[in-house]
Amino acid sequence: MKKLIALLFAALAVTSVQAADDCAARAAEKKLAGAAKNSFMKKCEADGRHASAQAQCEATAKDKKLAGAAKNSFVKKCVADAK
C-alpha cells in the first residue's frame, strides 16, 4: 500500500511538470502577461493536477476491484488526499 501511494505521488509530480509546460504554452499562445498570466497558470495547473489525481485514483479503485458507493468514497478521499 505504501508503495502504491508513493507511486501515485511520483506520477502526480511528473504530471504536474508536464501540465506546467502545457499551461505555459497555452498562456503564450493567448499572449497573456503579468497578473492575467499568473492567474491563468494557477488555474490551469490546478485543473491538471485534479484531472491527473482523479485518473490515478480511478485506476487504483479499479485495481482494488471497488464498485458503487465504495468506489465513489475511495476516489473522493484519494483525490482530496492528493491535494
N, C-alpha and C positions, 0 to 999 in steps of 0.2 A: 504494500500500500504506500509506504514512504517513497519507494522508487517511482511509483506511478505519479505521485504528487510532484516529485522533483522533475520528472519528465514533463509534466504539464506546465510547470513554471518555466522550464527551459524552452519549451515550444512557444510559450507566450512571449518570452524575451526576444526570440528570433523573429516572431511575427510582428512584434511592436517595432523592431528596427525596419523591417520591410514596409510596414504601414507608414512609418515616418517618411521614408523615401517616397512612397506613393503620394502621401499628403503634400510633401514639399513640391513634387512635380505638378500636382493639381493646383496648388497655390500659385506657382509660377505661371501655369497655363492661364489662370484667371487674372494674372498680373496684380496680385494682392501685395500690399506692403504695410508695414507698421502694425497698428493695433488690429486692423482687419485681418492681416495675415496671421498674427498671433492667435486671434480668436478662432479663425478657421482651422489652424493647425491643432489647437487644443481639442476642438470638437471632432475633427477628423480622426485624430489618434485615439480618442476615447471610443468612438464608434468602431474603429478597427479592433481595439482590444476586446470590446464587448462581443463582437461577432466571433472573434477567434476563441474567446473563452467559452462562448455558447457551443461552438462546434466541438471543442475538446471535451466539454462536459457531456455533450450528447454521445460522443464516441465512448467515453468511459461508462456511461449508463448502459449503452448497448453491450459493451464487454461484460458488464455485471448482470446482463440479461434482466434489467429492470423494465417495468412497463406500467402504464397508467399513472396513478397518483404517486406511487413510489418513485417513478422516473421523474415526474414533474418536480417533486420535492427535492430529489437529489440534484437535478440540474439547476434549480433555483439557488440552492445553497452553494453549490460548486461555483457558479458564476459570481455570486456575492463574495465568496471567499477569494476568488481570483482578483477582485478589485482591490 
